[in-house]
Amino acid sequence: MVALWEVPMPNVVMHVAAVGLAALMAVGGAIGGASSARAETADLREDIADWLLRLYEDDATLYFCSQRLEDRRVRFSEITERDPYLSAPVREKLNEIIKQAIPKTWVLMSGEAVASTVNEGSVFARDRASASDVVADFEESQTVLRASVVRNHLDIARLKIEIVLTQKDGRICDSATRQWHFNTNTLDRVPAPPFSATAVDIYDINATLRDGLRTTIPRNLGAEEDVPFMVTSKLEGQRCAVSSEQLTRQLFDAAREIQDNTGIAVSDGAGRAFVPLSPDEAETVPHLQVLATTSVRIAEEHADDVAVITFTWRDGARRRPGESRIVALQPGALKRCVDGSASSSGRDNRLEIFLANARKSEAHQSTMAPLASPFQVGDLLEIDLTIDQPVFPYCWALLQDEDEANGLVFYPFSERSANRPLDAKTYRIPHDLNKPDQKLLAPGTILFHCFVIKNRAPNALLNRWLEAHKAQRYLDWNEVESLAKEFRQITNISEIYAWIRVEAS
């Protein structure tokens, strides 16, 4: 490992009329049973309809609220493509099942349907003064039924339906919530799986790619501006579903799908275009990075069935780790892949994989940014660390060359610094953390990374950290991953980082 530093661092509301709810629910179930719903999904629809019926019979407050309602419209907030847990066909079928469970005597108002008619200028929209009137009318509905899905299992998802009844002044009169588990392949009802405390969210890969394109590109990037991008994958092979080549193809497909469905130009042709970058260009050009790796957070028996997809906008500015999602693949998909880290992922591969498994919490909005990008050999290292509330940061430098990757503990470096949180302000590293100046001695790339916690780290972990600093040596990568694993088990921890790139002067 070449030394780079001179000084070792150590309730859609559902308005339900009191008189008719029980009968209407029964009728709704009968109509739904004769509808086009596939037989294997009928039990889920019937369970939802039965739950709505029992709400009327069992909930006295709901009965009281429903008597006071005159508006007989149900505003249904569907599961949308911006909730990337399900593939499009499964999502659409599930939304249809829920619609069929709502009594037919109610006027169903669908959020997606309203948006579509506003965009298309349909008859529904032309009957009103403007598109805004259509939206306002939709929002006035006092009965809301809101559906959402989460997924902590490869083949099982959890559907939650919330019903909220509001009064005319907007106050909630009553609400109720119910959850069901279903098989994502058949939509059959299934028992709740025995989730462990370490269960992680599982996403659909195609929906994740679409959502990543929408949410990762900076909002201040003009709608007509091109998006430079680079896809990096640890997994390669002609039949590998998450190889760099396959992911690049899927990224273009996702961009075209967004354009086709919304009219927003995000792919080749008019408007925004995606422009692939070489690894050398990506060192200096702001760009979207899509990274695919294996997951260290999934159970071993499912290791060949999932991958981690991470979206990051890399521009040298202040930022936290990108959005990482564990996505479901076809059974055994990764068995068709080979380890491509040596040939395709570039010199930052191990560091990128480290970030792909990073954690971030909305409880902490701390950021970090280098004062130059790139630095020149001989420059002093300078980084701004902005703290939004008193926290304990644990910072180190992670380095990689052609042969190995290592870590160097930086802060805290003593019992005194470890026992004192940093106040909310901007710190200039290293000076404001009482560390000597660090001169950058050689070209290369450093990942300067911090774990951010509201409370001090547990004693055993802190002692390991301080011992590593006291030894004034590089940690091998096994030691780095062992320390990181312990930090990532702490509740509400955040991770922030800055890429330090050094060029020959």
MARLUMLO-66102 format. One record per residue (C-alpha): y, x, z; residue in three letters. Coordinates in steps of 0.001 Angstrom, whole numbers. Example, Ala and Ser with C-alpha at 12.3 -4.5 7.8 and 13.67 -1.06 7.14 Angstrom:
BEGIN
         v         u         w   res
     -4500     12300      7800   ALA
     -1060     13670      7140   SER
REM end
This chain:
BEGIN
         v         u         w   res
         0         0         0   MET
      3305      1498     -1076   VAL
      5970      1378      1641   ALA
      8876      -780       495   LEU
     11018      -503      3596   TRP
     12516      2574      5175   GLU
     12022      1275      8722   VAL
      8616      -347      9466   PRO
      9229     -3950     10463   MET
      7685     -4228     13107   PRO
      6359    -56622      5170   ASN
      6687    -57949      1716   VAL
      7862    -60975      3497   VAL
      5605    -63851      2895   MET
      7312    -67155      3561   HIS
      4529    -69535      4447   VAL
      5206    -73264      4721   ALA
      3646    -74585      7925   ALA
      2225    -77794      6532   VAL
       475    -76326      3529   GLY
      -614    -72790      4348   LEU
     -4201    -73405      5412   ALA
     -4908    -75661      2465   ALA
     -3055    -73396        70   LEU
     -5002    -70347      1201   MET
     -8260    -72203       676   ALA
     -7139    -73309     -2786   VAL
     -5923    -69820     -3579   GLY
     -9349    -68427     -2679   GLY
    -11082    -70939     -4911   ALA
     -8795    -70216     -7847   ILE
     -9206    -66488     -7334   GLY
    -12988    -66858     -7288   GLY
    -12856    -68407    -10757   ALA
    -10416    -65802    -12052   SER
    -11080    -62705    -14102   SER
    -11662    -60498    -11052   ALA
    -14889    -58547    -11346   ARG
    -17663    -59706     -9039   ALA
    -17841    -56410     -7171   GLU
    -14186    -56767     -6065   THR
    -14314    -60419     -5010   ALA
    -15106    -59651     -1390   ASP
    -11920    -57609     -1007   LEU
     -9811    -60425     -2497   ARG
    -11553    -63014      -369   GLU
    -11058    -60911      2775   ASP
     -7315    -60690      2066   ILE
     -7088    -64434      1405   ALA
     -9104    -65152      4559   ASP
     -6800    -62943      6609   TRP
     -3742    -64811      5352   LEU
     -5425    -68071      6282   LEU
     -6270    -66932      9810   ARG
     -2726    -65706     10339   LEU
     -1574    -69296     10027   TYR
     -4264    -70556     12367   GLU
     -4000    -67815     15007   ASP
      -366    -66714     15070   ASP
      1896    -69253     16789   ALA
      5045    -67288     15963   THR
      4130    -67185     12297   LEU
      3606    -70946     12381   TYR
      7052    -71405     13909   PHE
      8702    -69062     11381   CYS
      7015    -70671      8395   SER
      8296    -74114      9408   GLN
     11857    -72882      9085   ARG
     11460    -71499      5560   LEU
     12567    -73315      2426   GLU
     12286    -70500      -112   ASP
      8772    -70517     -1538   ARG
      8889    -67187     -3356   ARG
      6760    -64199     -2382   VAL
      8242    -60798     -3136   ARG
      5231    -58571     -3793   PHE
      5918    -54830     -3491   SER
      3002    -53313     -5358   GLU
      1319    -49971     -5026   ILE
      3160    -47964     -7681   THR
      2545    -44807     -9684   GLU
      4927    -43055     -7289   ARG
      2150    -43324     -4677   ASP
      -216    -40791     -6250   PRO
     -3351    -41562     -4245   TYR
     -5038    -43608     -6993   LEU
     -5526    -43320    -10724   SER
     -3622    -45843    -12840   ALA
     -6636    -48114    -13619   PRO
     -7659    -48327     -9954   VAL
     -4075    -48970     -8848   ARG
     -3563    -51751    -11391   GLU
     -6856    -53417    -10541   LYS
     -6115    -53285     -6819   LEU
     -2669    -54825     -7317   ASN
     -4286    -57637     -9329   GLU
     -6785    -58321     -6539   ILE
     -3949    -58699     -4037   ILE
     -2015    -60999     -6364   LYS
     -5070    -63221     -6742   GLN
     -5317    -63579     -2963   ALA
     -1815    -65085     -2745   ILE
     -1785    -68914     -2963   PRO
     -1007    -70136     -6468   LYS
      1515    -72695     -5217   THR
      3868    -69888     -4264   TRP
      6163    -68284     -6839   VAL
      5005    -64694     -7066   LEU
      7795    -62172     -7603   MET
      6563    -58721     -8554   SER
      8706    -55626     -8130   GLY
      7266    -53939    -11210   GLU
      7553    -57123    -13257   ALA
     11216    -57525    -12331   VAL
     11930    -53874    -13201   ALA
     10177    -54307    -16527   SER
     12102    -57422    -17495   THR
     15392    -55813    -16540   VAL
     14594    -52764    -18687   ASN
     13429    -54801    -21667   GLU
     16167    -57462    -21538   GLY
     13550    -60196    -21611   SER
     14126    -63952    -21356   VAL
     13882    -63673    -17579   PHE
     16840    -61297    -17583   ALA
     18879    -63163    -20220   ARG
     18887    -66315    -18080   ASP
     21163    -64517    -15645   ARG
     24569    -62962    -15972   ALA
     23290    -59392    -15766   SER
     20379    -57197    -14810   ALA
     21940    -56692    -11387   SER
     21741    -60447    -10820   ASP
     18010    -60302    -11498   VAL
     17553    -57564     -8927   VAL
     19776    -59322     -6382   ALA
     17830    -62537     -6832   ASP
     14600    -60655     -6306   PHE
     15866    -59040     -3112   GLU
     16949    -62393     -1662   GLU
     13370    -63540     -1267   SER
     12650    -63987      2431   GLN
      8912    -63456      2095   THR
      7716    -59938      1407   VAL
      4163    -58733       982   LEU
      4015    -54946       823   ARG
       885    -53028      -128   ALA
       297    -49298       364   SER
     -2649    -46938       155   VAL
     -3607    -43699      1866   VAL
     -6718    -41688      1205   ARG
     -8422    -39194      3513   ASN
    -11759    -39177      1719   HIS
    -12923    -38297     -1783   LEU
    -14262    -41765     -2582   ASP
    -12709    -44007        87   ILE
     -9104    -45190       443   ALA
     -7355    -47357      3013   ARG
     -5325    -50351      1856   LEU
     -2595    -51633      4168   LYS
      -858    -54967      3625   ILE
      2225    -55867      5621   GLU
      3648    -59390      5672   ILE
      7167    -59953      6947   VAL
      9013    -63258      7381   LEU
     12783    -62999      7626   THR
     15443    -65475      8631   GLN
     18427    -66264      6422   LYS
     20587    -63779      8324   ASP
     18117    -61010      7505   GLY
     16546    -60702     10936   ARG
     12754    -60447     11079   ILE
     11185    -63603     12425   CYS
      7582    -62388     12402   ASP
      5354    -59802     10773   SER
      1694    -58893     10592   ALA
      -328    -55984      9227   THR
     -3977    -55568      8226   ARG
     -5973    -52665      6778   GLN
     -9136    -52493      4648   TRP
    -11219    -49575      3369   HIS
    -12579    -49644      -169   PHE
    -14512    -47434     -2553   ASN
    -12122    -45953     -5128   THR
    -14771    -46082     -7871   ASN
    -16043    -49663     -7457   THR
    -13348    -51278     -5243   LEU
    -16150    -52550     -2997   ASP
    -15315    -53071       652   ARG
    -16746    -50239      2782   VAL
    -16709    -49379      6502   PRO
    -14036    -47005      7717   ALA
    -15318    -43415      7395   PRO
    -15475    -41311     10572   PRO
    -12283    -39332      9961   PHE
    -11789    -36246     12074   SER
     -8540    -35045     13604   ALA
     -8273    -32510     10774   THR
     -8587    -35062      7952   ALA
     -6217    -34401      5054   VAL
     -4733    -36664      2427   ASP
     -6577    -36752      -904   ILE
     -4681    -37506     -4127   TYR
     -5499    -38404     -7723   ASP
     -4897    -35374     -9949   ILE
     -3199    -37178    -12874   ASN
      -930    -39206    -10582   ALA
      -111    -36034     -8663   THR
       990    -34236    -11826   LEU
      3285    -37137    -12814   ARG
      4739    -37380     -9323   ASP
      5236    -33616     -9134   GLY
      7237    -33635    -12364   LEU
      9471    -36399    -11057   ARG
     10121    -34987     -7603   THR
     10099    -31188     -7910   THR
     12643    -30583    -10669   ILE
     16116    -30274     -9051   PRO
     18288    -33356     -9293   ARG
     21256    -31296    -10431   ASN
     19372    -30182    -13537   LEU
     20851    -32085    -16444   GLY
     18717    -34760    -18116   ALA
     18923    -32868    -21429   GLU
     18162    -29435    -19982   GLU
     14886    -27727    -20739   ASP
     12487    -27003    -17878   VAL
     10984    -23503    -17942   PRO
      7583    -23579    -16269   PHE
      4574    -21438    -15479   MET
      1094    -22633    -14539   VAL
      -920    -20289    -12343   THR
     -4531    -20917    -11400   SER
     -7015    -19034     -9308   LYS
     -9700    -20976    -11156   LEU
    -10414    -20289    -14810   GLU
    -13052    -20992    -17439   GLY
    -13406    -22967    -20661   GLN
    -14886    -25982    -18821   ARG
    -12759    -25620    -15676   CYS
    -10715    -28785    -15006   ALA
     -7930    -26884    -13230   VAL
     -7695    -23727    -15314   SER
     -4231    -22617    -16407   SER
     -4909    -23855    -19943   GLU
     -6194    -27273    -18834   GLN
     -3388    -27783    -16327   LEU
      -763    -26898    -18919   THR
     -2242    -29498    -21263   ARG
     -2354    -32099    -18471   GLN
      1237    -31304    -17503   LEU
      2428    -32089    -21039   PHE
       340    -35285    -21025   ASP
      1890    -36345    -17708   ALA
      5387    -35698    -19051   ALA
      4716    -37786    -22147   ARG
      3303    -40597    -20027   GLU
      6428    -40667    -17882   ILE
      8552    -40850    -21020   GLN
      6417    -43609    -22570   ASP
      6463    -45736    -19421   ASN
     10085    -45281    -18382   THR
     12025    -44243    -21466   GLY
     13117    -41084    -19650   ILE
     12739    -38102    -21946   ALA
     10982    -35348    -20010   VAL
      8737    -33789    -22635   SER
      8839    -32325    -26134   ASP
     11187    -34056    -28544   GLY
     14546    -35616    -27755   ALA
     15969    -34763    -24371   GLY
     14278    -32504    -21853   ARG
     11511    -30164    -22991   ALA
      9066    -27958    -21102   PHE
      9137    -24282    -22075   VAL
      6275    -21997    -20964   PRO
      7281    -18682    -19378   LEU
      5516    -15357    -19239   SER
      4926    -13826    -15770   PRO
      7648    -11232    -16463   ASP
     10186    -13908    -17447   GLU
      9280    -15933    -14367   ALA
     10447    -13058    -12169   GLU
     14099    -13786    -12988   THR
     14309    -17218    -14677   VAL
     14549    -20346    -12469   PRO
     11457    -22395    -13258   HIS
      8897    -24956    -12214   LEU
      5715    -23382    -10933   GLN
      2426    -25260    -10811   VAL
      -268    -23478     -8825   LEU
     -3961    -24396     -8564   ALA
     -6195    -22952     -5862   THR
     -9198    -23833     -3781   THR
     -8561    -25449      -384   SER
     -9211    -23920      3004   VAL
     -8521    -27260      4685   ARG
    -11346    -29313      3242   ILE
    -14887    -29591      4628   ALA
    -17292    -27064      3117   GLU
    -19585    -29744      1696   GLU
    -16675    -30993      -482   HIS
    -15340    -27553     -1484   ALA
    -16492    -27895     -5113   ASP
    -14966    -31380     -5480   ASP
    -11280    -30711     -4716   VAL
     -8462    -28356     -5637   ALA
     -4963    -27738     -4271   VAL
     -2099    -28379     -6698   ILE
      1290    -27043     -5587   THR
      4654    -27779     -7244   PHE
      7533    -25414     -6466   THR
     10944    -24940     -8054   TRP
     11555    -21196     -7936   ARG
     15124    -20040     -8379   ASP
     15794    -17520     -5634   GLY
     17740    -20097     -3607   ALA
     17027    -21444      -136   ARG
     13792    -23365      -101   ARG
     10671    -24244      1820   ARG
      7099    -24124       495   PRO
      6479    -26449     -2429   GLY
      4703    -29788     -2309   GLU
       969    -29056     -1960   SER
     -1602    -31776     -2529   ARG
     -5364    -31709     -2267   ILE
     -6630    -33592     -5316   VAL
    -10014    -35185     -5999   ALA
    -11964    -33889     -8982   LEU
    -15219    -34944    -10580   GLN
    -18218    -34150     -8354   PRO
    -18999    -30457     -8516   GLY
    -16052    -29767    -10830   ALA
    -15272    -26324     -9443   LEU
    -18835    -25151    -10097   LYS
    -17739    -24887    -13732   ARG
    -14917    -22511    -12786   CYS
    -14810    -18774    -12185   VAL
    -12455    -16824     -9947   ASP
     -9573    -15963    -12250   GLY
     -7297    -14346     -9669   SER
     -7650    -10840    -11072   ALA
     -6988    -11724    -14706   SER
     -4604    -14655    -14737   SER
     -2683    -15072    -11543   SER
      -492    -11990    -11493   GLY
       421     -9751     -8620   ARG
      1696    -12559     -6398   ASP
     -1555    -14490     -6523   ASN
     -2692    -13981     -2932   ARG
       797    -14673     -1657   LEU
      1028    -17832     -3771   GLU
     -2309    -19013     -2400   ILE
      -975    -18374      1098   PHE
      1956    -20695       332   LEU
      -305    -23325     -1233   ALA
     -1847    -23870      2198   ASN
      1510    -23834      3997   ALA
      2691    -26685      6179   ARG
      6123    -28244      6444   LYS
      7479    -30880      8767   SER
     10508    -33076      8180   GLU
     11346    -32424     11837   ALA
     12714    -29013     10811   HIS
     15194    -28499      7972   GLN
     15619    -24736      8410   SER
     16076    -22681      5222   THR
     16047    -19070      4127   MET
     17673    -17280      1164   ALA
     18009    -13638        25   PRO
     21542    -12405      -622   LEU
     20460    -10871     -3935   ALA
     17783    -11741     -6485   SER
     16699     -9210     -7459   PRO
     17676     -6412     -5084   PHE
     17886     -2846     -6377   GLN
     15984        96     -4931   VAL
     18191      1589     -2225   GLY
     19813     -1728     -1272   ASP
     19713     -2954      2281   LEU
     17589     -6034      2889   LEU
     19815     -9049      3632   GLU
     18574    -12619      4120   ILE
     20367    -15687      5455   ASP
     18306    -17782      7868   LEU
     19859    -21201      8581   THR
     18566    -23035     11668   ILE
     19267    -26780     12016   ASP
     18268    -27089     15710   GLN
     17133    -24727     18481   PRO
     13731    -23410     17387   VAL
     11357    -20481     17799   PHE
     10821    -18681     14455   PRO
      7927    -16281     13912   TYR
      8735    -14130     10882   CYS
      6818    -11486      8991   TRP
      6762     -9774      5615   ALA
      3752    -10247      3326   LEU
      3237     -7720       540   LEU
       773     -7254     -2287   GLN
       144     -4522     -4815   ASP
     -2662     -4020     -7321   GLU
     -5144     -3019     -4630   ASP
     -4500     -5087     -1537   GLU
     -2258     -7470       405   ALA
      -889     -6837      3881   ASN
      1445     -8233      6492   GLY
      4096     -6701      8729   LEU
      5283     -8562     11841   VAL
      9092     -8710     12048   PHE
     10348    -11191     14697   TYR
     10026    -11796     17630   PRO
      9375     -8197     18581   PHE
      9498     -8342     22405   SER
      8831    -10679     25325   GLU
     12573    -11203     25659   ARG
     13109    -12261     22048   SER
      9942    -14374     22186   ALA
     11163    -16380     25182   ASN
     14562    -17256     23711   ARG
     14930    -19878     20940   PRO
     17436    -19347     18158   LEU
     20387    -21742     18279   ASP
     21422    -23896     15319   ALA
     23489    -21669     13003   LYS
     23099    -19205     10130   THR
     21732    -15750     10961   TYR
     21993    -12661      8776   ARG
     18627    -10879      8817   ILE
     18060     -8236     10086   PRO
     21374     -7607     11862   HIS
     21715    -10913     13764   ASP
     18148    -10647     15061   LEU
     18908     -7258     16638   ASN
     16802     -5343     14137   LYS
     17892     -2108     12398   PRO
     18928     -2096      8764   ASP
     15998     -2066      6353   GLN
     16466       -55      3153   LYS
     14378     -1162       178   LEU
     12564      1949     -1070   LEU
     10461       911     -4063   ALA
     10190     -1779     -6749   PRO
      7979     -4691     -5831   GLY
      7809     -8185     -4383   THR
      7854     -9188      -708   ILE
      7268    -12661       679   LEU
      9466    -12954      3777   PHE
      7979    -15892      5668   HIS
      8576    -17674      9002   CYS
      6708    -20257     11057   PHE
      9259    -22513     12763   VAL
      8344    -24354     15983   ILE
     10355    -26385     18489   LYS
      8521    -24812     21440   ASN
      7255    -21299     22064   ARG
      3868    -20422     20584   ALA
       829    -20566     22915   PRO
       425    -17456     25065   ASN
     -2745    -16165     23398   ALA
     -1232    -16435     19922   LEU
      2071    -14935     21036   LEU
       273    -11973     22632   ASN
     -1573    -11310     19357   ARG
      1750    -11450     17501   TRP
      3550     -9037     19840   LEU
       604     -6632     19871   GLU
       675     -6556     16082   ALA
      4365     -5623     16159   HIS
      3879     -3018     18869   LYS
      1182     -1295     16795   ALA
      3752      -702     14018   GLN
      1100     -1003     11326   ARG
       302     -3202      8360   TYR
     -2062     -6095      9112   LEU
     -4943     -6405      6685   ASP
     -5224     -9741      4869   TRP
     -7997    -11057      7129   ASN
     -5687    -10561     10123   GLU
     -2845    -12301      8255   VAL
     -4990    -15335      7462   GLU
     -6382    -15471     11012   SER
     -2884    -15533     12547   LEU
     -1662    -18059      9963   ALA
     -4601    -20371     10683   LYS
     -3706    -20460     14385   GLU
       -30    -21160     13679   PHE
      -912    -23942     11242   ARG
     -2880    -25761     13921   GLN
       318    -26272     15953   ILE
      1737    -29811     15723   THR
      5043    -30268     13841   ASN
      5219    -26707     12624   ILE
      7303    -25874      9545   SER
      7116    -22899      7222   GLU
     10064    -21406      5343   ILE
     10187    -18369      3099   TYR
     12160    -16235       668   ALA
     10895    -14097     -2208   TRP
     12379    -10603     -2025   ILE
     12212     -8959     -5453   ARG
     13153     -5314     -5783   VAL
     13847     -3590     -9119   GLU
     14381        68     -9949   ALA
     18078       887    -10031   SER
REM end
